[in-house]
Amino acid sequence: MPQKELSVSHSAPRRLWLGAALILVGLLAALAGLYWVVYKDWQDEQRDALIQELLWLDQSLQLHLEEHQRWLDNMEDDLPPQSPAQRKRFLAAAQLLQRESREIVAVQWVGREGAVQIDSLGREPHRLSGAAYDALWRSEKLGRLSYGQPYVGPDGRFRFDLAVPVLEQGRFIGGGRLGYSMSGLLQQQVPWWIASKYHISLIDLEGRALASKFEQAPPRGTQSHQLSFDPPGYGVMLRGISYRTGIGLTLPVLSVLIGVLVVALLFLLWRIRRHVRQRARVELALQREMSIRRAVEDSMKSGLIAFDRDGAILRVNRAMCELTGLSAEELVGQRLPYSFWAEEDHELLMAAMHAMLAGELPEHGFELPFRDRDGERFEVRLYAAPLLQGERQEGWVASMYDITELKKKRLALNASHQRFLTVLNGLDSGLCVVAGEGRQLVYANPAFASGWGGFDAEGAYCPLLPGMARGMDQLATTLEYSPDRGRNWYQLQYRGIEWVDGEPAWLCMLVDVTESRVRAARERAQEERFQTTSRLIAMGEMASSLAHELGQPLTAISTYAAGLARKLPDDAARSNGVGEAVQAIADQARRAGQIVNSIRAFVKKHAPQLELCDPDLAVRRAVALAQPMADKYGMSLLLAPAAGGLRVEMDPVLIEQVLLNLIKNAIEAMREADTLRPVVRLHSEVGARFWRVEVVDNGPGLSEQIRENLFTPFYSTKPQGMGIGLNICRSIVEHHRGEFGVSVPLAGGCAFWFTLPLYQGE
């Protein structure tokens, strides 16, 4: 890190000077380019002006020639001038035209075959020939106004003619002719402000000058432009050549000024170079010192941050930037509140910062919540110290490190410990740890303290029984005991372990085995009931078989006895007692048959016989049958019947059996629980579509476990119960399309109820 900064310090001035030289060269190149662009723009501007003014001049000359054409058209009516008056008017008009347009050298009336009959200059008649007659010849052939080819006049200058034909009955009789001097046309019609800037001339196709404004030679190396001069045409071009003009003093003066400034800049750069070298030596030493300080700061894992007395950030190290996710440029210069503060924590953080700026520094630092660039919260522990400049305090320097993971681990460890204690304290089984031979209590949960007789779980010692203490010499032991003479049973299991400090200890677990013992006893009783039921089933099958097998012999005995009684004489039967014996045999046979039929009817399965009847009568008969049992045990049996006139389709015998079974169960439950002032209440009520009966007692009620297993086959809480009575009752009610259930009244006890649908009629 220091070597890198050192190389940067040496190479930076060279790069700066190279950059300055490149900038200076670029400046000179830019100035040269500027000069060239300005010169090109000036040239383009001069050329554009030349073209525009030459076009204007061409248009002006054309308009001037068009005026002469109109003059000839107007004079066509007076041609040919035959009378003296016509000749006089023609000459006056011609002379006036020549005075106004000095470029016209001749105004003539020319007859056939080029004979000049009238001349504005008063010359003798003569004949035109060659190029001088070309315009008239063309007008004769074309029958309209025409220009002739340029030709050299008598004065040695180039001329061109304009002629208009005069026809009489379609026959050419002559024409008017205007002769133009090309040099005179330019001298008269080219304005001075154009002639002062440009050399104006007329040239032919070969570039030969036919006429010019001035007789001087055209300038060379300057801009020029030429246009077709039509009329007269025939390859005559109007050419303009600009005179050489200076660009002015502004650009040279500006160039000299820029040159002076460049020289001054070079001198200043040379002076600055000497000063930079001196500063470079000083900065090199400072950079070495700063490199060492920066390396020390960046090697630290703790974040460093320096504040001034107002809380503005002066400096941060790399660890601080990594903590917040912000660069040093983003952090330096920030003022309260900082960007790495969460809005919801501003009050807490401002209080901590004010305390630090006031010099109130806690011994263990500040524990503060920050957030990074992505908004994720993290916590730091911050320590601060004064930042001194000599004897004066300039601010504060704070170091901090991230305690987020440490705090999470501490909280997770504490939460895990709390969860572990919550689980242990919530166990129904008792747990305790006893350390060493001194039986010092290390831990005990509430279940162990309550199961062991109510000792203090926060105490120092575990009150082990002497026999158990002697048994603890073994590695692992299991003991069972009852603290209340068999009402509740506990199992104590303990084994030797090594505690967290490496010392030997005992782990004891106390389990309530009362329910398991009761369950085992119930299972044994249930097994006995199963055996009894099996025997009853076997007896039923045997009784059914005996009834079937004995039915025919008994019928035969009865038949034979009746036949024997009819065949005996009356006196023999009376004298010897034979008749009485035979009658006794028949009677005993019939009685035996009735007994057999009763047994068969008892064991035979048959469907309930439903009939339309008043359910209140069945309730009253069931109460009457259960009243002796209630009186025997001193219990009150109360009846609250519904309004009369009801009709329900039911088997009254089976419904009486259901009611009798429920009343009997209530009486037996209250008798076993020794309930004070036991009462059994039967009350019925009528709904919109159902008749409902409830059998309510004020006994001990039903526990949650009993209610869950209430309709489990062969499950019973009675010592001699078979566990099928309630199932049979529910089956009978459901066969009648009703519902059967149990509920717990708020006053205590138990309430069994069932409903039967009312008869709705056809």
Salt bridges, closest charged atoms under 4 A:
GLU53 OE2 - LYS197 NZ 2.71
GLU103 OE2 - HIS64 NE2 2.31
GLU113 OE1 - ARG127 NH1 3.89
ASP119 OD2 - ARG123 NE 2.76
ASP134 OD2 - ARG138 NE 2.82
ASP155 OD2 - ARG159 NH2 3.76
ASP161 OD2 - ARG177 NH2 2.90
ASP204 OD2 - ARG208 NE 3.07
GLU215 OE2 - ARG157 NH1 3.32
GLU283 OE2 - ARG279 NH2 3.29
GLU297 OE1 - ARG294 NH1 3.68
GLU297 OE2 - ARG315 NE 3.22
ASP298 OD1 - ARG294 NH1 3.82
GLU330 OE1 - ARG373 NH2 2.43
GLU344 OE2 - ARG377 NH1 3.36
ASP345 OD2 - ARG377 NH1 2.41
GLU367 OE1 - ARG381 NH2 2.74
GLU367 OE2 - LYS407 NZ 3.00
GLU379 OE1 - LYS407 NZ 2.71
GLU394 OE2 - ARG392 NE 3.75
GLU437 OE1 - ARG439 NH1 3.54
GLU480 OE1 - ARG517 NH2 2.79
ASP587 OD1 - ARG590 NH2 2.10
ASP616 OD2 - ARG620 NE 2.75
GLU649 OE1 - ARG737 NH2 4.00
GLU656 OE2 - ARG621 NE 2.30
GLU668 OE1 - LYS718 NZ 2.60
GLU685 OE2 - ARG692 NE 3.77
GLU694 OE1 - HIS683 NE2 3.15
GLU694 OE2 - ARG692 NH2 2.71
GLU704 OE1 - ARG707 NH2 2.89
